[in-house]
Amino acid sequence: MEYYIHYVPGRIRIETPVLHENPGKAEEFHKFIKGIEGIKEVEIHTVTGSALLLFDERTINCEQVIGILEKYGYFCLSKAETSNQYIEKVTEKVLKIAENIVTTSLGEGGFEE
């Protein structure tokens, strides 16, 4: 996954390749984001390329935050995957693996009753 976003009121978590394994860019991002009115806290993890942003929704909303991130090249919403999409994709993979296990087991004599 290149970009990821999860939003609940007052909280956005993003993953972006811009921050992944890039401490210098993470420091730049932190200073930039903290300078935006309404942003209360920022937590960055360069190992995963994720950033958690806590903000005051009376001052700034999710769409505005994402718009700013996109404008300055930190995020790309059109390439982002949501948590629901991620869960669906992982579930599909798990089901395929389970199907292969069952099919293989049945092919090798099946299950005995």
N, CA, C and O atoms as a Tinker XYZ file with bonds, in Angstrom:
   452  protein
     1  N      0.850000   -1.165000    0.000000    73     2
     2  CA     0.000000    0.000000    0.000000    64     1     3
     3  C      0.896000    1.228000    0.000000    63     2     4     5
     4  O      1.798000    1.366000    0.827000    81     3
     5  N      0.628000    2.104000   -0.935000    73     3     6
     6  CA     1.442000    3.309000   -1.046000    64     5     7
     7  C      0.921000    4.418000   -0.131000    63     6     8     9
     8  O      1.696000    5.065000    0.574000    81     7
     9  N     -0.394000    4.633000   -0.147000    73     7    10
    10  CA    -1.012000    5.648000    0.699000    64     9    11
    11  C     -2.187000    5.009000    1.445000    63    10    12    13
    12  O     -2.872000    4.128000    0.925000    81    11
    13  N     -2.393000    5.472000    2.655000    73    11    14
    14  CA    -3.480000    4.946000    3.493000    64    13    15
    15  C     -4.046000    6.105000    4.293000    63    14    16    17
    16  O     -3.319000    7.029000    4.659000    81    15
    17  N     -5.352000    6.057000    4.566000    73    15    18
    18  CA    -5.968000    7.085000    5.407000    64    17    19
    19  C     -7.047000    6.457000    6.276000    63    18    20    21
    20  O     -7.825000    5.615000    5.826000    81    19
    21  N     -7.073000    6.884000    7.517000    73    19    22
    22  CA    -8.147000    6.500000    8.431000    64    21    23
    23  C     -8.542000    7.753000    9.199000    63    22    24    25
    24  O     -7.701000    8.438000    9.780000    81    23
    25  N     -9.833000    8.033000    9.189000    73    23    26
    26  CA   -10.321000    9.251000    9.826000    64    25    27
    27  C    -11.413000    8.934000   10.835000    63    26    28    29
    28  O    -12.325000    8.155000   10.558000    81    27
    29  N    -11.311000    9.538000   11.990000    73    27    30
    30  CA   -12.404000    9.646000   12.958000    64    29    31
    31  C    -12.404000   11.118000   13.371000    63    30    32    33
    32  O    -11.374000   11.782000   13.259000    81    31
    33  N    -13.519000   11.631000   13.839000    73    31    34
    34  CA   -13.564000   13.064000   14.166000    64    33    35
    35  C    -12.384000   13.518000   15.043000    63    34    36    37
    36  O    -12.138000   12.978000   16.122000    81    35
    37  N    -11.681000   14.512000   14.546000    73    35    38
    38  CA   -10.554000   15.082000   15.278000    64    37    39
    39  C     -9.260000   14.306000   15.159000    63    38    40    41
    40  O     -8.271000   14.648000   15.807000    81    39
    41  N     -9.252000   13.250000   14.325000    73    39    42
    42  CA    -8.071000   12.381000   14.241000    64    41    43
    43  C     -7.941000   11.807000   12.834000    63    42    44    45
    44  O     -8.891000   11.240000   12.295000    81    43
    45  N     -6.765000   11.960000   12.252000    73    43    46
    46  CA    -6.464000   11.361000   10.952000    64    45    47
    47  C     -5.156000   10.588000   11.081000    63    46    48    49
    48  O     -4.179000   11.094000   11.633000    81    47
    49  N     -5.145000    9.370000   10.573000    73    47    50
    50  CA    -3.886000    8.639000   10.429000    64    49    51
    51  C     -3.668000    8.450000    8.941000    63    50    52    53
    52  O     -4.553000    7.988000    8.221000    81    51
    53  N     -2.485000    8.811000    8.493000    73    51    54
    54  CA    -2.123000    8.599000    7.095000    64    53    55
    55  C     -0.854000    7.768000    7.028000    63    54    56    57
    56  O     -0.058000    7.750000    7.966000    81    55
    57  N     -0.678000    7.088000    5.919000    73    55    58
    58  CA     0.608000    6.499000    5.566000    64    57    59
    59  C      0.963000    7.080000    4.216000    63    58    60    61
    60  O      0.123000    7.175000    3.321000    81    59
    61  N      2.210000    7.464000    4.082000    73    59    62
    62  CA     2.674000    8.104000    2.858000    64    61    63
    63  C      4.127000    7.719000    2.604000    63    62    64    65
    64  O      4.929000    7.682000    3.537000    81    63
    65  N      4.473000    7.433000    1.357000    73    63    66
    66  CA     5.865000    7.102000    1.050000    64    65    67
    67  C      6.820000    8.270000    1.301000    63    66    68    69
    68  O      8.028000    8.069000    1.421000    81    67
    69  N      6.294000    9.458000    1.376000    73    67    70
    70  CA     7.124000   10.646000    1.623000    64    69    71
    71  C      7.824000   10.544000    2.980000    63    70    72    73
    72  O      8.962000   10.991000    3.126000    81    71
    73  N      7.152000    9.962000    3.965000    73    71    74
    74  CA     7.707000    9.871000    5.322000    64    73    75
    75  C      8.432000    8.555000    5.587000    63    74    76    77
    76  O      9.175000    8.437000    6.561000    81    75
    77  N      8.217000    7.573000    4.725000    73    75    78
    78  CA     8.766000    6.232000    4.959000    64    77    79
    79  C     10.295000    6.246000    4.927000    63    78    80    81
    80  O     10.909000    6.609000    3.923000    81    79
    81  N     10.892000    5.843000    6.051000    73    79    82
    82  CA    12.351000    5.757000    6.191000    64    81    83
    83  C     13.050000    7.063000    5.814000    63    82    84    85
    84  O     14.142000    7.048000    5.246000    81    83
    85  N     12.415000    8.192000    6.133000    73    83    86
    86  CA    12.975000    9.489000    5.773000    64    85    87
    87  C     12.872000   10.459000    6.954000    63    86    88    89
    88  O     11.981000   11.309000    6.983000    81    87
    89  N     13.790000   10.333000    7.936000    73    87    90
    90  CA    13.734000   11.194000    9.127000    64    89    91
    91  C     13.803000   12.687000    8.823000    63    90    92    93
    92  O     13.162000   13.483000    9.509000    81    91
    93  N     14.560000   13.074000    7.818000    73    91    94
    94  CA    14.654000   14.494000    7.470000    64    93    95
    95  C     13.321000   15.044000    6.991000    63    94    96    97
    96  O     12.911000   16.134000    7.391000    81    95
    97  N     12.653000   14.295000    6.139000    73    95    98
    98  CA    11.344000   14.709000    5.632000    64    97    99
    99  C     10.316000   14.674000    6.767000    63    98   100   101
   100  O      9.413000   15.510000    6.815000    81    99
   101  N     10.452000   13.712000    7.676000    73    99   102
   102  CA     9.532000   13.616000    8.814000    64   101   103
   103  C      9.660000   14.854000    9.703000    63   102   104   105
   104  O      8.656000   15.384000   10.177000    81   103
   105  N     10.875000   15.307000    9.925000    73   103   106
   106  CA    11.089000   16.511000   10.743000    64   105   107
   107  C     10.494000   17.741000   10.044000    63   106   108   109
   108  O      9.857000   18.579000   10.683000    81   107
   109  N     10.706000   17.837000    8.744000    73   107   110
   110  CA    10.135000   18.931000    7.954000    64   109   111
   111  C      8.603000   18.897000    8.024000    63   110   112   113
   112  O      7.955000   19.925000    8.219000    81   111
   113  N      8.044000   17.702000    7.862000    73   111   114
   114  CA     6.594000   17.505000    7.916000    64   113   115
   115  C      6.046000   17.930000    9.281000    63   114   116   117
   116  O      5.031000   18.623000    9.362000    81   115
   117  N      6.722000   17.511000   10.340000    73   115   118
   118  CA     6.286000   17.828000   11.703000    64   117   119
   119  C      6.224000   19.345000   11.914000    63   118   120   121
   120  O      5.235000   19.870000   12.426000    81   119
   121  N      7.274000   20.027000   11.520000    73   119   122
   122  CA     7.299000   21.495000   11.670000    64   121   123
   123  C      6.200000   22.147000   10.835000    63   122   124   125
   124  O      5.529000   23.071000   11.296000    81   123
   125  N      6.019000   21.668000    9.618000    73   123   126
   126  CA     5.007000   22.213000    8.718000    64   125   127
   127  C      3.609000   22.030000    9.295000    63   126   128   129
   128  O      2.832000   22.982000    9.360000    81   127
   129  N      3.293000   20.829000    9.708000    73   127   130
   130  CA     1.953000   20.496000   10.216000    64   129   131
   131  C      1.666000   21.236000   11.514000    63   130   132   133
   132  O      0.561000   21.744000   11.704000    81   131
   133  N      2.639000   21.303000   12.403000    73   131   134
   134  CA     2.431000   22.001000   13.675000    64   133   135
   135  C      2.164000   23.488000   13.466000    63   134   136   137
   136  O      1.605000   24.142000   14.346000    81   135
   137  N      2.554000   24.025000   12.323000    73   135   138
   138  CA     2.314000   25.431000   12.023000    64   137   139
   139  C      0.918000   25.725000   11.499000    63   138   140   141
   140  O      0.563000   26.885000   11.292000    81   139
   141  N      0.120000   24.677000   11.282000    73   139   142
   142  CA    -1.238000   24.865000   10.774000    64   141   143
   143  C     -2.189000   25.076000   11.948000    63   142   144   145
   144  O     -2.226000   24.281000   12.887000    81   143
   145  N     -2.947000   26.148000   11.877000    73   143   146
   146  CA    -3.891000   26.453000   12.954000    64   145   147
   147  C     -4.910000   25.321000   13.097000    63   146   148   149
   148  O     -5.510000   24.885000   12.115000    81   147
   149  N     -5.096000   24.860000   14.318000    73   147   150
   150  CA    -6.055000   23.804000   14.604000    64   149   151
   151  C     -5.420000   22.441000   14.806000    63   150   152   153
   152  O     -6.051000   21.544000   15.364000    81   151
   153  N     -4.174000   22.269000   14.358000    73   151   154
   154  CA    -3.479000   21.003000   14.583000    64   153   155
   155  C     -2.977000   21.000000   16.013000    63   154   156   157
   156  O     -2.235000   21.893000   16.423000    81   155
   157  N     -3.392000   19.977000   16.781000    73   155   158
   158  CA    -3.040000   19.920000   18.202000    64   157   159
   159  C     -1.821000   19.036000   18.454000    63   158   160   161
   160  O     -0.936000   19.396000   19.230000    81   159
   161  N     -1.778000   17.884000   17.799000    73   159   162
   162  CA    -0.667000   16.946000   18.024000    64   161   163
   163  C     -0.314000   16.247000   16.723000    63   162   164   165
   164  O     -1.160000   16.045000   15.851000    81   163
   165  N      0.965000   15.880000   16.614000    73   163   166
   166  CA     1.456000   15.131000   15.462000    64   165   167
   167  C      2.375000   14.040000   15.983000    63   166   168   169
   168  O      3.259000   14.298000   16.800000    81   167
   169  N      2.163000   12.824000   15.509000    73   167   170
   170  CA     3.019000   11.700000   15.865000    64   169   171
   171  C      3.419000   11.017000   14.568000    63   170   172   173
   172  O      2.560000   10.602000   13.789000    81   171
   173  N      4.723000   10.900000   14.335000    73   171   174
   174  CA     5.220000   10.342000   13.082000    64   173   175
   175  C      6.038000    9.089000   13.357000    63   174   176   177
   176  O      6.812000    9.033000   14.312000    81   175
   177  N      5.851000    8.078000   12.500000    73   175   178
   178  CA     6.626000    6.836000   12.565000    64   177   179
   179  C      7.242000    6.609000   11.195000    63   178   180   181
   180  O      6.555000    6.185000   10.266000    81   179
   181  N      8.538000    6.891000   11.065000    73   179   182
   182  CA     9.187000    6.777000    9.767000    64   181   183
   183  C      9.333000    5.327000    9.313000    63   182   184   185
   184  O      9.418000    5.074000    8.111000    81   183
   185  N      9.362000    4.380000   10.228000    73   183   186
   186  CA     9.478000    2.970000    9.847000    64   185   187
   187  C      8.305000    2.558000    8.964000    63   186   188   189
   188  O      8.476000    1.819000    7.994000    81   187
   189  N      7.119000    3.039000    9.304000    73   187   190
   190  CA     5.921000    2.703000    8.530000    64   189   191
   191  C      5.501000    3.829000    7.583000    63   190   192   193
   192  O      4.655000    3.626000    6.712000    81   191
   193  N      6.081000    4.994000    7.751000    73   191   194
   194  CA     5.690000    6.145000    6.933000    64   193   195
   195  C      4.346000    6.711000    7.347000    63   194   196   197
   196  O      3.635000    7.305000    6.536000    81   195
   197  N      3.995000    6.523000    8.629000    73   195   198
   198  CA     2.683000    6.974000    9.084000    64   197   199
   199  C      2.777000    8.232000    9.941000    63   198   200   201
   200  O      3.796000    8.525000   10.567000    81   199
   201  N      1.675000    8.952000    9.936000    73   199   202
   202  CA     1.553000   10.149000   10.767000    64   201   203
   203  C      0.152000   10.178000   11.355000    63   202   204   205
   204  O     -0.838000    9.965000   10.655000    81   203
   205  N      0.088000   10.443000   12.637000    73   203   206
   206  CA    -1.179000   10.606000   13.337000    64   205   207
   207  C     -1.337000   12.092000   13.616000    63   206   208   209
   208  O     -0.470000   12.718000   14.226000    81   207
   209  N     -2.454000   12.648000   13.161000    73   207   210
   210  CA    -2.720000   14.073000   13.343000    64   209   211
   211  C     -3.977000   14.244000   14.172000    63   210   212   213
   212  O     -5.043000   13.754000   13.801000    81   211
   213  N     -3.855000   14.934000   15.287000    73   211   214
   214  CA    -5.011000   15.278000   16.108000    64   213   215
   215  C     -5.287000   16.754000   15.878000    63   214   216   217
   216  O     -4.377000   17.583000   15.907000    81   215
   217  N     -6.565000   17.072000   15.648000    73   215   218
   218  CA    -6.882000   18.456000   15.307000    64   217   219
   219  C     -8.224000   18.867000   15.899000    63   218   220   221
   220  O     -9.061000   18.033000   16.245000    81   219
   221  N     -8.400000   20.174000   16.003000    73   219   222
   222  CA    -9.626000   20.760000   16.529000    64   221   223
   223  C    -10.576000   20.989000   15.364000    63   222   224   225
   224  O    -10.330000   21.854000   14.523000    81   223
   225  N    -11.652000   20.227000   15.308000    73   223   226
   226  CA   -12.594000   20.309000   14.189000    64   225   227
   227  C    -13.369000   21.630000   14.152000    63   226   228   229
   228  O    -14.019000   21.935000   13.152000    81   227
   229  N    -13.306000   22.400000   15.214000    73   227   230
   230  CA   -13.938000   23.723000   15.179000    64   229   231
   231  C    -13.082000   24.712000   14.397000    63   230   232   233
   232  O    -13.561000   25.758000   13.957000    81   231
   233  N    -11.806000   24.364000   14.231000    73   231   234
   234  CA   -10.863000   25.244000   13.550000    64   233   235
   235  C    -10.558000   24.778000   12.124000    63   234   236   237
   236  O    -10.458000   25.589000   11.203000    81   235
   237  N    -10.413000   23.464000   11.959000    73   235   238
   238  CA   -10.040000   22.892000   10.668000    64   237   239
   239  C    -10.705000   21.522000   10.547000    63   238   240   241
   240  O    -10.830000   20.798000   11.535000    81   239
   241  N    -11.128000   21.170000    9.335000    73   239   242
   242  CA   -11.770000   19.866000    9.173000    64   241   243
   243  C    -10.870000   18.906000    8.392000    63   242   244   245
   244  O     -9.814000   19.288000    7.889000    81   243
   245  N    -11.308000   17.671000    8.307000    73   243   246
   246  CA   -10.536000   16.614000    7.654000    64   245   247
   247  C    -10.204000   16.972000    6.206000    63   246   248   249
   248  O     -9.063000   16.814000    5.771000    81   247
   249  N    -11.186000   17.447000    5.471000    73   247   250
   250  CA   -10.976000   17.777000    4.062000    64   249   251
   251  C     -9.930000   18.873000    3.893000    63   250   252   253
   252  O     -9.128000   18.836000    2.960000    81   251
   253  N     -9.942000   19.840000    4.794000    73   251   254
   254  CA    -8.951000   20.915000    4.725000    64   253   255
   255  C     -7.552000   20.378000    5.019000    63   254   256   257
   256  O     -6.590000   20.741000    4.342000    81   255
   257  N     -7.440000   19.521000    6.020000    73   255   258
   258  CA    -6.133000   18.943000    6.365000    64   257   259
   259  C     -5.593000   18.154000    5.173000    63   258   260   261
   260  O     -4.441000   18.332000    4.777000    81   259
   261  N     -6.422000   17.286000    4.604000    73   259   262
   262  CA    -5.983000   16.480000    3.465000    64   261   263
   263  C     -5.642000   17.377000    2.276000    63   262   264   265
   264  O     -4.659000   17.132000    1.576000    81   263
   265  N     -6.440000   18.403000    2.049000    73   263   266
   266  CA    -6.156000   19.345000    0.960000    64   265   267
   267  C     -4.787000   19.998000    1.118000    63   266   268   269
   268  O     -4.047000   20.137000    0.144000    81   267
   269  N     -4.455000   20.394000    2.328000    73   267   270
   270  CA    -3.143000   21.003000    2.604000    64   269   271
   271  C     -2.032000   19.985000    2.367000    63   270   272   273
   272  O     -1.015000   20.300000    1.750000    81   271
   273  N     -2.230000   18.766000    2.858000    73   271   274
   274  CA    -1.211000   17.722000    2.675000    64   273   275
   275  C     -0.977000   17.435000    1.193000    63   274   276   277
   276  O      0.160000   17.243000    0.761000    81   275
   277  N     -2.059000   17.410000    0.425000    73   275   278
   278  CA    -1.925000   17.172000   -1.016000    64   277   279
   279  C     -1.242000   18.349000   -1.708000    63   278   280   281
   280  O     -0.363000   18.159000   -2.549000    81   279
   281  N     -1.643000   19.543000   -1.356000    73   279   282
   282  CA    -1.081000   20.744000   -1.984000    64   281   283
   283  C      0.438000   20.800000   -1.838000    63   282   284   285
   284  O      1.138000   21.232000   -2.753000    81   283
   285  N      0.943000   20.364000   -0.686000    73   283   286
   286  CA     2.376000   20.442000   -0.425000    64   285   287
   287  C      3.105000   19.120000   -0.672000    63   286   288   289
   288  O      4.263000   18.966000   -0.287000    81   287
   289  N      2.420000   18.163000   -1.319000    73   287   290
   290  CA     3.078000   16.946000   -1.778000    64   289   291
   291  C      3.302000   15.862000   -0.742000    63   290   292   293
   292  O      4.081000   14.938000   -0.973000    81   291
   293  N      2.634000   15.960000    0.394000    73   291   294
   294  CA     2.815000   14.950000    1.429000    64   293   295
   295  C      1.852000   13.767000    1.299000    63   294   296   297
   296  O      2.091000   12.714000    1.890000    81   295
   297  N      0.773000   13.927000    0.535000    73   295   298
   298  CA    -0.250000   12.895000    0.470000    64   297   299
   299  C     -0.955000   12.947000   -0.876000    63   298   300   301
   300  O     -0.992000   13.988000   -1.532000    81   299
   301  N     -1.518000   11.801000   -1.280000    73   299   302
   302  CA    -2.282000   11.738000   -2.526000    64   301   303
   303  C     -3.558000   10.937000   -2.258000    63   302   304   305
   304  O     -3.540000    9.707000   -2.248000    81   303
   305  N     -4.649000   11.643000   -2.044000    73   303   306
   306  CA    -5.915000   11.007000   -1.685000    64   305   307
   307  C     -6.401000   10.043000   -2.761000    63   306   308   309
   308  O     -6.973000    9.003000   -2.434000    81   307
   309  N     -6.190000   10.361000   -4.021000    73   307   310
   310  CA    -6.683000    9.490000   -5.094000    64   309   311
   311  C     -5.984000    8.133000   -5.110000    63   310   312   313
   312  O     -6.507000    7.178000   -5.684000    81   311
   313  N     -4.818000    8.037000   -4.492000    73   311   314
   314  CA    -4.090000    6.769000   -4.412000    64   313   315
   315  C     -4.251000    6.093000   -3.052000    63   314   316   317
   316  O     -3.714000    5.009000   -2.823000    81   315
   317  N     -4.983000    6.732000   -2.163000    73   315   318
   318  CA    -5.088000    6.241000   -0.784000    64   317   319
   319  C     -6.110000    5.125000   -0.649000    63   318   320   321
   320  O     -7.122000    5.082000   -1.350000    81   319
   321  N     -5.815000    4.239000    0.262000    73   319   322
   322  CA    -6.697000    3.141000    0.601000    64   321   323
   323  C     -7.253000    3.425000    1.997000    63   322   324   325
   324  O     -6.523000    3.879000    2.879000    81   323
   325  N     -8.536000    3.158000    2.194000    73   323   326
   326  CA    -9.145000    3.352000    3.504000    64   325   327
   327  C     -9.022000    2.071000    4.318000    63   326   328   329
   328  O     -8.645000    1.027000    3.785000    81   327
   329  N     -9.336000    2.146000    5.592000    73   327   330
   330  CA    -9.258000    0.954000    6.431000    64   329   331
   331  C    -10.229000   -0.121000    5.946000    63   330   332   333
   332  O     -9.893000   -1.304000    5.977000    81   331
   333  N    -11.424000    0.265000    5.499000    73   331   334
   334  CA   -12.384000   -0.721000    4.993000    64   333   335
   335  C    -11.843000   -1.431000    3.749000    63   334   336   337
   336  O    -11.987000   -2.646000    3.617000    81   335
   337  N    -11.227000   -0.682000    2.846000    73   335   338
   338  CA   -10.654000   -1.283000    1.647000    64   337   339
   339  C     -9.509000   -2.222000    2.016000    63   338   340   341
   340  O     -9.372000   -3.300000    1.436000    81   339
   341  N     -8.697000   -1.816000    2.971000    73   339   342
   342  CA    -7.573000   -2.633000    3.417000    64   341   343
   343  C     -8.076000   -3.939000    4.021000    63   342   344   345
   344  O     -7.565000   -5.013000    3.704000    81   343
   345  N     -9.080000   -3.845000    4.894000    73   343   346
   346  CA    -9.643000   -5.041000    5.536000    64   345   347
   347  C    -10.225000   -5.977000    4.482000    63   346   348   349
   348  O    -10.034000   -7.191000    4.559000    81   347
   349  N    -10.922000   -5.432000    3.512000    73   347   350
   350  CA   -11.513000   -6.246000    2.444000    64   349   351
   351  C    -10.427000   -6.984000    1.662000    63   350   352   353
   352  O    -10.565000   -8.170000    1.361000    81   351
   353  N     -9.362000   -6.282000    1.341000    73   351   354
   354  CA    -8.266000   -6.891000    0.586000    64   353   355
   355  C     -7.589000   -8.004000    1.385000    63   354   356   357
   356  O     -7.306000   -9.073000    0.845000    81   355
   357  N     -7.332000   -7.758000    2.654000    73   355   358
   358  CA    -6.700000   -8.769000    3.500000    64   357   359
   359  C     -7.619000   -9.974000    3.663000    63   358   360   361
   360  O     -7.161000  -11.116000    3.619000    81   359
   361  N     -8.909000   -9.726000    3.848000    73   359   362
   362  CA    -9.881000  -10.816000    3.996000    64   361   363
   363  C     -9.898000  -11.688000    2.751000    63   362   364   365
   364  O     -9.936000  -12.914000    2.856000    81   363
   365  N     -9.870000  -11.079000    1.585000    73   363   366
   366  CA    -9.838000  -11.840000    0.329000    64   365   367
   367  C     -8.599000  -12.731000    0.258000    63   366   368   369
   368  O     -8.685000  -13.886000   -0.160000    81   367
   369  N     -7.453000  -12.198000    0.665000    73   367   370
   370  CA    -6.211000  -12.987000    0.656000    64   369   371
   371  C     -6.312000  -14.166000    1.622000    63   370   372   373
   372  O     -5.925000  -15.285000    1.287000    81   371
   373  N     -6.828000  -13.909000    2.811000    73   371   374
   374  CA    -6.958000  -14.969000    3.814000    64   373   375
   375  C     -7.900000  -16.063000    3.321000    63   374   376   377
   376  O     -7.622000  -17.250000    3.495000    81   375
   377  N     -9.007000  -15.669000    2.711000    73   375   378
   378  CA    -9.959000  -16.654000    2.187000    64   377   379
   379  C     -9.336000  -17.496000    1.074000    63   378   380   381
   380  O     -9.593000  -18.698000    1.005000    81   379
   381  N     -8.534000  -16.902000    0.214000    73   379   382
   382  CA    -7.861000  -17.648000   -0.845000    64   381   383
   383  C     -6.881000  -18.660000   -0.254000    63   382   384   385
   384  O     -6.803000  -19.799000   -0.714000    81   383
   385  N     -6.142000  -18.242000    0.756000    73   383   386
   386  CA    -5.201000  -19.146000    1.417000    64   385   387
   387  C     -5.952000  -20.298000    2.063000    63   386   388   389
   388  O     -5.552000  -21.455000    1.932000    81   387
   389  N     -7.048000  -19.985000    2.764000    73   387   390
   390  CA    -7.853000  -21.027000    3.412000    64   389   391
   391  C     -8.410000  -21.992000    2.370000    63   390   392   393
   392  O     -8.411000  -23.204000    2.581000    81   391
   393  N     -8.878000  -21.457000    1.257000    73   391   394
   394  CA    -9.408000  -22.305000    0.190000    64   393   395
   395  C     -8.324000  -23.238000   -0.353000    63   394   396   397
   396  O     -8.586000  -24.416000   -0.597000    81   395
   397  N     -7.116000  -22.720000   -0.541000    73   395   398
   398  CA    -5.999000  -23.550000   -1.013000    64   397   399
   399  C     -5.663000  -24.646000   -0.016000    63   398   400   401
   400  O     -5.371000  -25.774000   -0.413000    81   399
   401  N     -5.699000  -24.331000    1.264000    73   399   402
   402  CA    -5.401000  -25.330000    2.299000    64   401   403
   403  C     -6.446000  -26.432000    2.273000    63   402   404   405
   404  O     -6.105000  -27.614000    2.296000    81   403
   405  N     -7.705000  -26.055000    2.226000    73   403   406
   406  CA    -8.790000  -27.043000    2.212000    64   405   407
   407  C     -8.713000  -27.888000    0.939000    63   406   408   409
   408  O     -8.831000  -29.112000    1.000000    81   407
   409  N     -8.517000  -27.250000   -0.198000    73   407   410
   410  CA    -8.439000  -27.971000   -1.468000    64   409   411
   411  C     -7.262000  -28.947000   -1.463000    63   410   412   413
   412  O     -7.393000  -30.086000   -1.913000    81   411
   413  N     -6.128000  -28.504000   -0.959000    73   411   414
   414  CA    -4.949000  -29.363000   -0.884000    64   413   415
   415  C     -5.198000  -30.538000    0.052000    63   414   416   417
   416  O     -4.840000  -31.674000   -0.257000    81   415
   417  N     -5.811000  -30.261000    1.193000    73   415   418
   418  CA    -6.105000  -31.327000    2.167000    64   417   419
   419  C     -7.068000  -32.361000    1.586000    63   418   420   421
   420  O     -6.883000  -33.561000    1.789000    81   419
   421  N     -8.067000  -31.916000    0.884000    73   419   422
   422  CA    -9.039000  -32.826000    0.266000    64   421   423
   423  C     -8.403000  -33.622000   -0.852000    63   422   424   425
   424  O     -8.756000  -34.779000   -1.079000    81   423
   425  N     -7.470000  -33.009000   -1.548000    73   423   426
   426  CA    -6.788000  -33.682000   -2.635000    64   425   427
   427  C     -5.842000  -34.767000   -2.141000    63   426   428   429
   428  O     -5.488000  -35.676000   -2.892000    81   427
   429  N     -5.441000  -34.677000   -0.905000    73   427   430
   430  CA    -4.515000  -35.653000   -0.316000    64   429   431
   431  C     -5.261000  -36.649000    0.560000    63   430   432   433
   432  O     -4.736000  -37.077000    1.588000    81   431
   433  N     -6.430000  -37.010000    0.185000    73   431   434
   434  CA    -7.179000  -38.000000    0.950000    64   433   435
   435  C     -8.371000  -37.418000    1.649000    63   434   436   437
   436  O     -9.213000  -38.156000    2.161000    81   435
   437  N     -8.463000  -36.109000    1.681000    73   435   438
   438  CA    -9.651000  -35.453000    2.268000    64   437   439
   439  C     -9.724000  -35.599000    3.764000    63   438   440   441
   440  O     -8.798000  -36.086000    4.411000    81   439
   441  N    -10.832000  -35.171000    4.293000    73   439   442
   442  CA   -11.069000  -35.254000    5.726000    64   441   443
   443  C    -11.810000  -36.537000    6.010000    63   442   444   445
   444  O    -12.737000  -36.902000    5.287000    81   443
   445  N    -11.411000  -37.212000    7.045000    73   443   446
   446  CA   -12.110000  -38.437000    7.418000    64   445   447
   447  C    -13.177000  -38.116000    8.450000    63   446   448   449
   448  O    -13.000000  -37.266000    9.323000    81   447
   449  N    -14.299000  -38.830000    8.319000    73   447   450
   450  CA   -15.401000  -38.622000    9.252000    64   449   451
   451  C    -15.307000  -39.581000   10.389000    63   450   452
   452  O    -16.152000  -39.562000   11.284000    81   451
